[in-house]
């Protein structure tokens, strides 16, 4: 088992591993360095959800303001996404009912491709946030999870409302959805991945190959 | 239509029934989609997409300039593109004041009026935005489509309009009414009104240039750009109008996607 520290994850040029054991190793390191969102013996609450998004945003802005070339930024966005978001449940939800019939190895490959696609696609959007700031304004319980509200202040634009849905159902405190001015990331990825899967006549292996070219 | 043409009548009835069948709104990707004119809308979408790829996109990218991908200093003075966007948006404020009043929201109307007064004078004809920068008065975006929503008019079917893009039956009516009730067009003479209209179109083009990467991503990068545009536009529009659910309660919202419960 490879234990990856946050540092090697950031510097690594190979695809970032998100398999269960790798992630657990990662969480182990994190608890020592207090970098990652792991709170032993505490259930998720509003403060924890609030703090998770604060930390995630601080890292995102660090990358945005670093002025690096785009491909390196996308890779780091992917790493941040893999660390703070529940990639497994997002990828599963985006794939829809097909996820249940998919072979675990094929699903893992799709998930890896999906993660890179998200890093590139939303990375490109984050670049429009250069010179902006996002303020986390609150957190409230919503069903079985927490909704963290924030406001994005962009130059020359009315402020944007951004909501994050955070859950501990995976065993860790992670976010699984971002809603920007009502535009639900999980919903739009469900539609997009659904359309891509239909184009491949339901072949998840082909979908993963397409995802590596997309975003 | 003359009553003595039964084949035409039958054909028309069949078409109506077929349209009626297609008219039932469906739940899709967590939202209600009412798109009985999908076939026609998709043809318009293909046209708009081609227009964007061949005309609007290239012009917008030229407007934006080549070096705009580099990180900008937030304190740097604004460029000519932002000036055009600001000036055009400023000229859209009077009709937003009217709509604010029609919706019974005097505070929103007041904020937009204040912005118009401050930016038209101190902001040199709306080129700069001291209302927001110095006084914290931001725009309350609205239109007659929203006024109709406030008055209880239902959204109607989804429409994709040529050049103008995504809309609904209610918003399409609103877009026409907005042109009619805009105070600027009543106060100005023909040439001035033409100039105002041109500047507002240029401002829209400037917005397209600034957010070009996002537009390109959806239009040219999606597997089904029609469905993706429709979904994103409807989610955003309903959010703006406070219509995310018929009786929206964020604490008991069936539309909230909870992937853990699937």
Interface residues (C-beta under 8 A of the other chain):
Chain A: X64 X65 X67 X70 X89 X90 X92 X93 X121 X124 X125 X127 X128 X130 X131 X132 X140 X141 X142 X143 X144 X145 X147 X155 X156 X158 X159 X161 X165 X167 X169 X176 X177 X181 X182 X183 X184 X186 X187 X188 X190 X191 X192 X194 X195 X196 X198 X199 X214 X215
Chain B: X28 X29 X30 X31 X69 X70 X71 X72 X73 X74 X78 X82 X85 X86 X129 X138 X139 X141 X210 X211 X213 X214 X217 X221 X222 X223 X224 X227 X228 X231 X232 X235 X236 X237 X238 X239 X240 X244 X250 X251 X253 X256 X257 X258 X259 X260 X261 X262
